[in-house]
């Protein structure tokens, strides 16, 4: 499988980023180990998590990092992987927080849970919109120089604050964000394409979209209200049960039949066709869902396929 370079780094990744939000939530430790083993056996090496996953289970979080840490230690494969985690998200204990104090405390806690001495990619998960960008970047500067973090990235940061961050990094010789994690998929296009794509080009960022399959809607398993009870995430896709959503499913049905693959694999392949996208983030909780991840990079969508999907999703 052809690896892709994370821009402005020496990190090479396979073109699918596994979303670790399911570890400790819909997958227990043993199931998580099995999924991770299968993912890596296929040549994939990029795993995404956050310090607060899965806080919705116990109000605190950390379960996902702990599971990944135990798995890496038991397999002895840390150096074969690119590990991304995040800081700044809200929990029951605290609100959004990207102060220097919080970052310096959180990075050590993440390293301990992950049982590693460094994090490859460390994200500002959510902006608190009040900490000066210079303070946040000075914290990153400190932990990069200490070897705890290799590179930094951003998610859920406004275009304005992103621009401010690059300016501050330039002026103070602080580390610069190398990647962006936006909400982007066939049904959520406007925000990224209009507000962030120009910045991605300007600052030469790699892009790892989250909710790449629109919380599972783009797999085709939710066709009407009765389907919403099929999973814990079902209610989250109710908003897509509309003419546009059904039109996109119709296009995915047609193209997946033509390529003899799944709707989800085609939705991911559509993202991978975009030259701005480096690796979509997607999770899996079963072998069949993993097959969708494995199939996506192998699909060669035609120009006509892409046009059909673009028309349906516009």
N, C-alpha and C positions, 0 to 999 in steps of 0.2 A: 504494500500500500504506500502510495506517495505521501510523504510527510509535508507539512506546511510549516513555514517559519513564522513565529510570532515576531512581528516587525520590531526592529530596534532592540532585538535580544538575540541570544544564542540558543534559544529554546526551539526545538522541532517537535511538532505534534501531529498526530493523526487527525483527520478532519472532522471528528466528532468528539465533543466534550461531554463526558458523562456527568449528569446532574446528581449530586449526592444528597439532595434534600429528602430522598426516599429512605436513606439509611437511618434506622432507629425510629422510623415512622411507619411506612407501609411494609418495610422489610426489617426483620430482626437481624441479629448479628450473623447467624449462620447463613441466612438467605443472602445477606449483603455480601459475605465472603464469596459465595457461589457465583453471584452476578459479576462481581469484580474479577474473579478468576476467568470467567468466560469472556468478559470484555477485553481483558489484556491478552488472552490467548489468541485473539483475532488480530493482534497487532496494534490495538489502540492503547494510548498511554496518557491521556489528559483527563484529569478528574477535578471537578469543581465542587466546592462545599462552602460553608460559612460557619462562623463561630456560634450563630444562633440556631442552626438546624439541629434538632427539630423542636424549637421552643414551643410550638403549638401543642406538643405532647405533654410537656411538664412545666411550661412557663419559663424555662431557663435556657435550654439548648445545650449544644456541645456533643450530642449523641453521634451525629454524623462524623465529626472529626475523630472522636474516640474510636469508632468502628474502623474508619480508614487507617488510623494509626496502628491499631491492633493487627489489621490485615497486612499492612506493609511490613510490620515487624515479623509476623509469622512467615511471610513469603520472602523476606530479605530482598525486596525489589525496589526500594526507595529510589535508587539512582536510575532506574529505568522509566521513572514517571515524572510527569509535570503536574504538580499539585497547586491548585488555586484555592484560596479561602478569602474570607472577607471580614471587615470590621465596620461597626457603626450602626448596625441594625437595632431596631426597637425590641425590647422584651417587656415582660411584666415588671422587671426590676428597674429598668431605665428606659428613657426615650432614645431617639436617634442621637448619636454622640461620636463626633470625630475630633474631639479635643486631643491634644498631645498626651495628656495623662491617660485617657481611655485607650488610645492606640498602644502606648507603651506597655500598659497592663495586659491588654487583650492579645497582643502578639505573643507574649510569653505563655499565656494560657493556651493559645492555639497550638504553639509548638509542643507543649507538654502533651496535649491530647493527641496530636498527630504523631508523637514519638519521633520527631525529626529535629534536626538542628537548623533547617532553613525552609522557607516557603518560597516557591518559585514565582508565584504571582499573587500579590496581596491587593485586594480591592477595597476602595471606599464603597461600602455596600449601599448605604443611604446617606445623603448629605443632611446634616442638621440645619443647614442654611443660616448658621449664626457664627460658627467657629471661623476665624479668619483663615483663608486658604493657606497663608504663610505658616500658620501654626500647624495645620495638618501636614503640610509638606515637610516641615522641619522635623516632625516626628518620623515621617517616612525616611528622611535623610539619615536620621540617627540609626534606625534599624537596618537600613540598607548597608551603611558603613560598618555596622556590627556583624554583618553577614547573616542576619536573621531572615531577611527578605531579599530576593534577587531583583524583582521588578514590581512596579505598582500599576494598578489599573483602576477604572472607575465604572460604577453602575449607579443608576438613579441619581445622577448629578445633572443639574440643569445645564443647558448649553452656555448660559452666561457664566456660571461658576466654573465650568470646564475651561472656558477661554481665560478666565481670571487665574486659574491654576497654572496654565501654561505660561502665562505672562510672569507670574510670581516665580515659577521654577526657573525660567530664563534669567530673571533679574538676580536671583539668589543662589544660582547654581544648585538647586534642589533637584531630586529625581523627577522625571516627567512620566506621566501616565503613558503606557505603551499600548493599552487596549481599552476597549469599551464593551460593556455588557448591557445592551439595550433590550427592551421588550419589542420583539420583531418576529412576525410570521405572516403567513398569507392573509390573515384576517386583521392584523394590526400593523399596517404599513405606514400610515401617515406620519406618526411621530418621528420614527427613525428617518424615513426618506426625506422629510422636509426640514427637520430641525438638526439632526445629527450627522447625516451623510456628508454635508459640506465640511463639518469639523473633522470627520474621519479622514477625508482627503487632505485637509489643510495640515493636520497634525500627524498624518501617516500612522493611524491607529489600526491595530487588528480588531476584529469585531467578533464577539461570541454572543449571539442572541439567546436570551432566555425565553421560556414558554414557546419554544420553536414549533411545538405541535398544538398550540392554543389549548393547553391543559388537557390534551387528548382528543379534542374535537376533530382535529385534522387526521386522526386515524380512521375516522368514519364510523366509530362505534356509537355515536350519539346522533340519531336521526329524528327523534321526536321526544316529547316530554317523558314518555314511559322509559326511555333509555337512561334518563338522568340518575336513576337509582342503581345503575350498574357499577358505580365505584364511589369511593369517598370524595372524589373530585367532581362528581357529576354536576352538582349545583353550580359549579364555577363556569360551566359552559352554556348555561341556559341562554345567556346573552347572544350566543352565536346561532341559536335556532331561529333564524330569520331568512328572508329570501337570499341575501348575499351569502350567508353561511351555507345554505343548501346548494347554491349555484357553484360555490367552490368545491363542495363535496362531489357534485356531479362531474366537474372537470377532473378531480382527483380519481374518481371511479373510472373514467374513460382512459386516462393516461396510465393508471396502474394496471389496468387490464391489458393495455397495449404492450407494456414493458414486463408483464407477468410478475408484478411485485405488489407491495401494499400501498395504500393511500398515504400512510405516514412516511414511508420511504420516499415517495414522490414529493411530499411537502418539504422534506429535508433536502432533497436533491435540488428543489427550486431555490432554497436558500444558498446552497453551495454553488449554484450557477452565477450568483451575484459576486462580481469581483471584489466587492467590499467586505464580504463575509469570509472569515477564516475557518471557524468551526462552530456550528450550532450546538447549544447545550440541550441535552435531552436525557431523560432518565428512563429506566426500564425496570420492571418488577418481575418479569418472567422471560423464559427462553424465547417465546414468540415475539415479545417486544424487542428483545435484543436483536433478533433477526432483522427487524426493521432498521435498527441503527446500522447493522453491518451492511445491509443492502444499499443504503443511501449513496455512499461515495462511488458505488459501481454503476450507478444509473447515468446514462448519457441522454439527457433531455434534448429533444430537437428544438429548433427555434419555434416551431409551431406549438409544441407542448408548452413552452414558456409563455408564449403569447396567449394561449388559451387560459392559463392560470392567471396571468396578469389581468386579462379582461374580466374574468370571473371575480377577481378579488379587488378590483378598482371600485 
